[in-house]
Amino acid sequence: MNLWTLHRDGALAGPDDVVAPSERLSWGRTVGLGMQHVVAMFGATFVFPLLMGLSPQLAIMMSGIATLLFLALTGGRVPSYLGSSASFVGVTGIIAAQGGTTSDKTGALLWVGVALVLIGLAIHVLGATFMHRLMPPAVTGAVIMLIGFNLAPVVANTYWPQDQWIAVIVMLFVIVVSVASRGFLSRIAIFAAVVVGYTLSWLTDVVAGPITAPTAAGEVTTHLRVDWSAVAAAPWFGLPGHTTATTPGWHLPTFHAGFALVALPIVVALVAENIGHVKAVGEMTGADLDPLMGRAVGADGVATILATSVGGAPTTTYAENIGVMAATRVYSTAAYVVAAITAIAFGFSPKFGAVVSAIPGGVLGGITVVLYGMIGLLGAKIWVEHKVMFGHPATLVPLAAGIIMGVGNVSFHLTEGFELSGIALGTVTVIIGYHLAHQLSRRTRPQAGVPDFSGTDLEVPDLNDVEKGWDGRA
């Protein structure tokens, strides 16, 4: 049975040609696109488990299994990759500080997956209309924007300082190849940039020698840009081992109510990420994916339950891979299947995983500065296409506040052991602030009413009313 329709003759007709989720290019081209998705997800999916004290090798393997599960549960209509999320890092740190073990962490995070399943079911039952009211285009665009731009400090503080000259060259390569090249090369500009940047970094080591710069951990040392010592030491084949006192691996979770209560609030960020990503994919593909929102959130929850039940890192849909789709305009889920199978293979081969994880930071800096920016601008694209207007403070003020909180990683400490920050705090501010502001505006102007600037009105608000003043009075 052919799961995907062959797009044209398996090739692209031109730079503006779009490949739908149900289509695929030739398998050779699809494999190339799948490898590009692997590159996009690998860094974060490898690093975040390290920060959480979990096994990166197991996380990579489970991310592939989780992605296949997600694609199956969404009927192959929502092209997304599921990898480790930064949202979990702070929670696991709090659990560790309170004396929690590795199995306590995964036990608490498993309950997050249960919560996602329940919320996904609620969204599915209540329907897309409920979600439209909760997150109109003005709100959705803001959430997507803060998700993308929230990643900017990762570029500025982690990747870019490691080798700014390589980063600039790789960034320019992506720009030039994406715009000036013809055919398939323009669609795999990210993957090509990794190959070129990897090679250039190695040649620079040969010609100029080591560089004195920060490492990924932020420590300034003199080192080679391409370090394959971990590659040489890694075996070709092998499963993740059992968790020991010094090495994380597979294990069964343990459950404590206190740790679960610490972890559950991050569901806010994960639901926002999932809904924002589904909205972004829907905008890019032109497909109505709203009926699949609940299924997508629930599928992420099922994947998180599965991953954490064996000691792996919890999952979420990945903005990095949405950035790849925005750059390539190839939305084929076949490429995600290739990426998932590749990730599972990496889980069985520490050697290949070491090669990918050895990608120089400067190369990642040049790539992510483009990808993360494109994710954020998808939010602006939603505003433009839905004619969202910012002429009234009921729309302008809460969105502005939420975006700054999300982008700036602002933290709000609610109790000694619980805080909202970054994407979660920004999303809560946008959603609650938007609806609160509009309710207050309607009460202060009960006769004239308040124009809906959210992009959902059938008629464009009267700009003359807006120009009278922010409070709507002459």
C-alpha positions in Angstrom: 0.0 0.0 0.0 1.3 3.4 -0.9 1.0 5.7 2.1 2.1 8.8 0.2 1.2 10.1 -3.3 4.3 10.8 -5.5 4.6 14.5 -6.0 4.7 15.1 -9.7 7.5 12.9 -10.9 9.2 12.8 -7.6 11.0 16.2 -8.1 10.2 19.8 -7.5 8.7 22.0 -10.3 10.3 25.2 -9.0 11.2 27.3 -6.0 7.6 27.9 -5.1 6.4 24.3 -5.5 4.8 23.0 -2.3 4.8 19.3 -1.2 1.7 18.4 0.9 1.9 16.2 4.0 0.2 13.3 2.1 2.8 13.6 -0.8 6.4 12.7 -1.1 9.3 13.3 -3.4 11.5 10.5 -4.7 12.9 8.4 -1.8 16.4 9.7 -2.4 15.2 13.3 -2.0 13.0 12.3 0.9 15.9 10.8 2.7 17.9 14.0 2.3 15.0 16.0 3.7 14.7 13.5 6.6 18.4 13.9 7.4 17.8 17.7 7.5 15.1 17.2 10.1 17.5 15.0 12.1 20.0 17.8 12.1 17.4 20.3 13.2 16.2 18.3 16.2 19.4 16.5 17.2 21.2 19.2 19.2 18.3 20.0 21.6 17.1 16.4 21.9 20.6 15.4 22.8 21.5 18.3 25.1 18.2 18.7 27.1 18.3 15.1 28.5 21.9 15.8 29.6 20.7 18.9 31.5 17.9 16.8 33.0 20.2 14.1 34.1 18.7 11.5 31.7 20.2 9.4 29.0 20.7 11.3 25.7 21.0 8.0 23.7 17.7 6.8 25.1 16.1 10.2 24.5 17.1 10.1 20.8 15.8 6.6 20.4 12.5 7.4 22.2 12.1 10.6 20.2 12.0 8.6 17.0 9.4 6.1 18.5 7.4 9.1 19.8 7.4 10.8 16.4 6.1 7.6 14.6 3.4 7.3 17.3 2.4 10.9 16.9 2.2 10.6 13.1 0.0 7.5 13.5 -2.4 9.1 16.1 -2.8 12.2 13.9 -3.4 10.2 10.8 -0.3 11.5 9.1 -1.9 14.9 8.6 0.3 16.9 11.1 3.9 16.9 10.1 5.9 17.3 13.3 8.9 15.9 15.1 8.7 15.1 18.8 11.9 15.7 20.8 13.0 16.7 24.3 11.8 20.0 25.6 13.6 22.8 27.4 10.4 23.3 29.4 11.3 20.2 31.5 14.8 21.3 32.5 13.9 23.7 35.3 11.4 21.2 36.8 13.9 18.4 36.9 16.4 20.8 38.6 13.8 21.6 41.3 13.1 17.9 41.9 16.8 17.2 42.1 17.3 20.0 44.6 14.6 18.5 46.8 16.4 15.2 46.9 14.6 13.5 44.0 16.3 10.7 42.1 16.4 10.1 38.4 13.4 7.8 38.6 11.6 10.4 40.6 12.1 12.9 37.8 10.6 10.5 35.1 7.8 9.6 37.4 6.8 13.2 37.9 7.1 13.9 34.1 5.0 10.9 33.3 2.1 12.6 35.1 2.6 15.6 32.7 1.9 13.2 29.9 -1.3 12.0 31.6 -2.4 15.6 31.9 -1.7 16.3 28.2 -3.8 13.3 27.3 -6.8 14.6 29.4 -6.4 18.1 28.0 -6.2 16.7 24.5 -9.5 14.8 25.0 -11.2 17.9 26.4 -10.1 20.0 23.3 -11.2 17.2 21.0 -14.7 17.1 22.6 -15.2 20.8 22.9 -14.1 21.3 19.3 -12.2 23.9 17.3 -14.7 26.6 18.0 -13.7 26.6 21.6 -10.0 26.9 20.6 -10.8 29.8 18.2 -12.5 31.7 21.0 -9.7 31.0 23.4 -6.9 31.6 20.9 -8.0 33.9 18.0 -5.4 34.8 15.3 -4.1 37.7 17.4 -3.3 35.4 20.3 -2.1 32.5 18.2 0.3 34.7 16.3 1.7 36.1 19.5 2.2 32.6 21.0 4.0 31.4 17.9 6.1 34.5 17.8 7.2 34.2 21.4 7.9 30.4 21.0 10.3 31.2 18.1 11.9 34.3 19.5 12.3 32.6 23.0 15.0 30.5 21.3 17.1 33.6 20.4 19.2 33.4 23.6 20.2 29.9 22.7 21.8 31.3 19.6 23.3 34.3 21.2 24.6 32.7 24.4 25.4 29.1 23.4 26.0 28.6 19.6 27.1 31.9 18.1 30.0 32.7 20.6 31.7 29.4 19.9 32.8 30.5 16.4 31.2 33.7 15.1 33.1 33.7 11.8 31.9 30.1 10.9 28.4 31.1 12.1 28.3 34.1 9.7 29.6 32.1 6.8 27.0 29.3 7.4 24.2 31.9 7.8 25.1 33.6 4.5 25.3 30.2 2.9 21.8 29.3 4.0 20.5 32.7 2.7 22.2 32.5 -0.7 21.4 28.8 -1.3 17.8 29.2 -0.2 17.2 32.2 -2.5 19.6 31.9 -5.4 19.8 28.1 -6.0 17.4 26.2 -8.2 15.7 22.9 -7.6 16.2 20.5 -4.7 19.4 22.1 -3.4 17.4 25.2 -2.2 15.1 22.8 -0.2 17.9 21.2 1.7 19.9 24.4 2.3 20.0 23.6 6.1 21.4 20.1 5.6 23.9 21.4 2.9 24.9 24.2 5.3 25.8 21.6 8.0 27.9 19.6 5.6 29.7 22.8 4.3 30.1 24.2 7.8 31.4 20.9 9.2 33.9 20.7 6.4 34.9 24.3 6.7 35.4 24.0 10.4 37.7 21.0 10.0 39.7 22.8 7.3 40.0 25.8 9.5 41.4 23.6 12.3 44.0 22.2 9.8 45.0 25.6 8.5 44.7 27.9 11.5 44.8 25.5 14.4 42.6 25.5 17.5 40.3 28.4 18.5 40.1 30.1 21.9 36.4 30.6 22.5 33.6 29.5 24.7 32.4 25.9 24.6 28.8 24.9 24.7 29.0 24.9 28.5 30.2 28.6 28.3 33.8 27.8 29.5 36.5 29.6 27.5 39.1 27.1 26.4 41.5 26.6 23.5 40.2 23.6 21.5 39.6 22.3 18.0 36.4 23.2 16.3 35.7 19.6 15.3 36.3 17.2 18.2 35.8 13.6 17.3 37.3 12.1 20.5 33.8 11.0 21.5 33.2 9.5 18.1 36.4 7.4 18.4 35.4 6.2 21.8 31.8 5.4 21.0 30.9 1.8 19.9 29.1 1.2 16.6 26.3 -0.7 18.2 24.8 -0.8 21.6 21.6 -0.2 23.6 21.4 2.3 26.4 22.4 0.6 29.7 20.6 0.5 33.0 20.7 3.6 35.2 23.6 3.5 37.6 24.9 5.9 40.3 27.0 7.7 37.8 25.4 7.0 34.4 21.8 7.6 33.4 20.1 5.0 31.3 16.8 3.1 31.2 14.8 2.6 34.4 11.3 2.4 35.7 9.8 5.6 37.1 8.8 6.1 40.7 5.9 8.3 41.8 5.6 11.0 44.5 2.7 13.4 44.7 4.9 16.3 45.7 7.2 16.0 42.7 4.2 15.6 40.4 2.7 18.9 41.7 6.0 20.6 40.9 6.0 19.2 37.3 2.3 19.6 36.3 2.3 23.5 35.8 4.5 23.1 32.8 1.6 21.6 31.0 0.6 25.2 30.2 3.7 25.7 28.1 3.4 22.3 26.4 -0.2 22.8 25.4 0.7 26.2 24.1 3.6 24.8 22.1 1.4 22.0 20.6 -1.4 24.3 19.7 0.9 26.9 18.4 2.8 24.4 16.3 -0.5 22.9 14.8 -1.6 26.4 14.0 1.7 27.2 12.4 1.7 24.0 10.3 -1.9 24.8 9.3 -0.9 28.2 8.2 2.0 26.9 6.2 0.1 24.1 4.5 -3.1 25.9 4.0 -5.0 22.9 5.6 -7.6 23.2 8.3 -5.9 21.3 11.1 -8.1 22.7 13.9 -10.1 19.4 14.2 -6.7 17.7 15.0 -5.6 20.0 17.8 -7.0 17.8 20.6 -5.6 14.7 18.9 -2.1 16.3 18.6 -2.0 17.4 22.2 -3.2 13.9 23.3 -0.7 12.2 21.1 2.1 14.2 22.6 0.9 13.1 26.0 0.8 9.4 25.0 4.4 9.8 23.6 5.5 11.4 26.9 4.0 8.6 28.9 5.7 6.0 26.7 9.1 7.7 26.8 9.2 8.4 30.6 7.9 4.9 31.4 11.3 3.5 30.4 13.3 6.3 31.8 13.5 8.4 28.7 13.0 12.2 28.3 9.5 13.6 27.8 8.6 14.9 24.4 7.0 17.9 22.7 6.5 19.0 19.1 9.6 20.7 17.8 9.7 24.3 16.6 13.1 23.7 15.0 11.6 21.3 12.5 8.7 23.6 11.7 11.4 26.1 10.8 12.9 23.6 8.4 9.4 23.2 6.7 9.0 26.9 6.5 12.4 27.1 4.7 11.8 24.2 2.3 8.0 24.3 1.8 8.1 20.5 1.9 5.6 19.2 4.4 5.7 15.6 3.6 5.3 13.3 6.6 7.4 10.8 4.8 10.4 12.9 5.6 9.5 12.7 9.3 9.2 9.0 9.1 12.8 8.9 7.7 13.9 11.2 10.5 12.2 9.1 13.1 13.7 5.8 11.8 17.1 7.5 11.7 16.8 8.6 15.3 15.9 5.1 16.4 19.0 3.8 14.5 21.1 6.4 16.3 19.7 5.0 19.5 21.1 1.7 18.6 24.4 3.2 17.5 26.3 5.6 19.8 28.9 6.1 17.0 26.5 7.8 14.6 25.0 9.8 17.4 28.5 11.1 18.4 29.1 12.2 14.8 26.0 14.4 14.8 26.5 15.7 18.3 30.0 16.8 17.3 28.6 19.3 14.9 30.6 22.5 15.7 28.7 25.2 17.7 29.5 27.8 15.1 27.7 25.8 12.4 24.7 25.4 14.6 24.8 29.2 15.3 24.6 30.0 11.6 21.7 27.6 11.1 19.6 28.4 14.2 19.8 32.1 13.7 17.8 31.6 10.5 15.5 28.8 11.7 14.5 30.3 15.0 13.8 33.7 13.4 11.6 32.0 10.8 9.5 30.4 13.5 8.9 33.7 15.2 7.9 35.4 11.9 5.3 32.7 11.3 3.4 34.5 14.1 3.6 37.8 12.2 2.5 36.0 9.1 -0.7 34.9 10.9 -1.3 38.5 11.9 -0.9 39.8 8.4 -3.0 37.1 6.7 -5.9 37.5 9.2 -5.7 41.3 9.1 -5.1 41.6 12.9 -5.0 45.2 13.8 -3.3 46.8 16.8 -5.3 50.1 17.0 -6.8 49.4 20.4 -5.0 48.7 23.6 -7.2 45.7 24.4 -5.3 43.9 21.6 -2.0 45.7 21.7 -1.1 45.8 25.4 -1.5 42.2 26.5 0.1 40.8 23.4 3.1 43.2 23.8 3.5 42.2 27.5 3.3 38.5 26.8 5.7 38.5 23.9 8.3 40.4 26.0 7.9 37.9 28.9 8.2 35.0 26.5 11.2 36.3 24.6 13.0 37.7 27.6 12.5 34.5 29.7 10.9 36.6 32.5 10.2 34.5 35.6 7.3 34.9 38.1 7.9 33.0 41.4 4.5 31.9 42.7 5.8 29.8 45.6 9.1 28.6 47.0 9.1 25.6 44.6 7.1 26.8 41.7 7.5 29.5 39.1 6.2 30.3 35.6 8.7 31.6 33.1 9.5 32.1 29.5 7.0 30.5 27.1 4.6 29.4 29.8 4.4 32.9 31.5 4.3 34.7 28.1 1.5 32.4 26.9 -0.6 32.8 30.1 -0.1 36.6 29.9 -1.2 36.7 26.3 -4.3 34.5 26.7 -5.6 35.8 30.1 -4.5 39.4 29.4 -6.2 39.5 26.0 -9.6 38.2 27.2 -9.5 40.3 30.3 -8.7 43.4 28.4 -11.5 42.8 25.9 -14.0 42.1 28.6 -13.1 45.3 30.4 -13.3 47.3 27.2 -16.8 46.0 26.5 -17.9 47.1 29.9 -16.4 50.6 29.6 -18.1 51.1 26.2 -21.4 49.2 26.6 -23.2 51.2 23.9 -20.7 51.4 21.1 -19.0 48.2 21.8 -15.4 47.5 21.1 -14.1 46.5 17.7 -12.6 43.0 17.6 -9.1 43.4 16.4 -8.2 39.7 16.8 -8.6 38.8 13.1 -11.9 37.0 13.6 -14.4 39.7 12.6 -16.1 39.4 9.2 -15.8 43.2 8.9 -12.8 45.3 9.3 -13.1 47.7 12.3 -13.7 51.3 11.6 -10.3 53.0 11.8 -11.9 56.4 12.4 -13.1 55.0 15.7 -9.6 53.9 16.6 -8.1 57.3 15.6 -10.2 59.1 18.2 -8.1 57.7 20.9 -7.0 54.6 22.8 -10.1 54.8 25.0 -12.4 55.1 21.9 -13.7 58.6 22.9 -13.3 61.7 20.9 
